[in-house]
Amino acid sequence: MLPPFKIKSVEPVYTTTRDYRIKRIKQVGYNPFLLPATDITVDLLTDSGTSAMSDRQWAGIMMGDESYAGSSNFKHLKESVQDIMGFPYTLPAHQGRGAEKILDRALVKRGQIIPGNIHFDTTKAHIEDAGGRAVDCTIDEIYDPQSTHPFKGNVNLDKLETAIKQDPANVAYVLITITCNSGGGQPVSLANIKAVARITRKYNCLLFIDAARYAENAYFIKERESGYKKWIVKQIAHEIFSVTDGCTMSAKKDALVNIGGFIGLKSKELYKKMVPLCVLLEGFPTYGGMNGRDMEAIAIGLHEGVDENYLRHRTGQVADLGEQMKKSGIPVLVPFGGHAVYIDAKKFFPHIKREHFPGQALAIEFYIEGGIRVVGIDAVLAGRDPDTGKNIFPELELVRLAIPRRVYMKEHLDYVAECAAKIWNRRKLVRGVQFDFESPIMRHFQSTFKVI
Ligand SMILES: *Cc1c(COP(=O)(O)O)cnc(C)c1O
């Protein structure tokens, strides 16, 4: 696959010895989050804010207009949002969660529900902070790692209608997350989005999109859904947003920048309602917590994000890494998502009990084997039940290898696949872990462990 870019500026890849890594991971309590970046060879912790920007975006950075009000970069951002997503109103925010906070403060009343496909953690947290409740209406296939459904992120329409019908006035809005990040980067079909829109119209509810990976989702629609082969991705994106009332966007994903976000809106009324909240929480509505230069980089990145050569290469990179691991016999989640490969840690280490965190054990092994940083989407992350104090064991115990956009070459990912195969071959010797220090909230960030 021919990469659709070449290199103008480089950054070093740090290599270390196995002995060094064994010593270092022990020193930080077996938590890869606590390692400095210079100890990492290939960093697959997240695809958020880790993109490489283009020469055009860097040129845009130099055109930063840092006026407090009326920055020309905001005008460009607004034009890109209108052009690609079709929303006439844009409210800037410092990142996705800033946009979520404004949206939820504006729309959610205490006790209301927000049905959707698995809500992202910060999204759910902001909904709850505003007194609302996220209701998961995703199709069952999302919880089956071997189901090859092409659109595992889809909303179950019966579940959705049942949730709304009870009391439509109690629905703050409906939210579709594309791609469904928490479900493994799985796409939602356009037919499903349109069907959800028919239901929200029927009950007079608002429909929003959590658009962080909308371009990857649009590309999967082109590839997998009948009738869209000849459409360009930008048209598909337009079609998606055309049936909604607006979106929240973490520009750190498909807008190919390191920081930023926004809300896109169709209605002037909603825009007017949210402006004061933007001023209060993020900043004046022509910067919303961003530098002028950041807004310019997003304005350009939004266009680059829907480029089909780029999207073919990106989704191809993820699938290639997944295929290589699958060939080695490693239990991976299929179909491969848009931004990451997920390993089923329960199947990888059947001899490690769940209370000894097989996902964490695998993350540790990736570091020891090759200086590769990955993250468990697992029981460590899930935390404890607030009522019983017992560990929550989610259905799936996954380890995520997220691929930063335009950053790594095939050789880096081949190296990751080789290291994964080496761990797989010695898997029976790997032991589980237990907490040394258990952080009371967001356990995966700060906790430390002991090997059993
Ligand atoms: C990253 C993300 C967010 C939050 O955005 P931030 O920019 O990290 O604040 C919300 N929803 C989804 C689906 C995301 O992936």
The ligand as an ORCA input file, in Angstrom:
! r2SCAN-3c Opt
* xyz 0 1
  C     -11.891     11.450     22.482
  C     -13.353     11.352     22.459
  C     -14.161     12.266     23.150
  C     -13.602     13.350     24.041
  O     -12.782     14.213     23.363
  P     -11.481     14.890     24.012
  O     -10.952     15.705     22.882
  O     -10.567     13.787     24.449
  O     -11.948     15.728     25.150
  C     -15.529     12.119     23.028
  N     -16.064     11.137     22.307
  C     -15.327     10.245     21.636
  C     -15.981      9.171     20.836
  C     -13.940     10.308     21.705
  O     -13.208      9.394     21.068
*
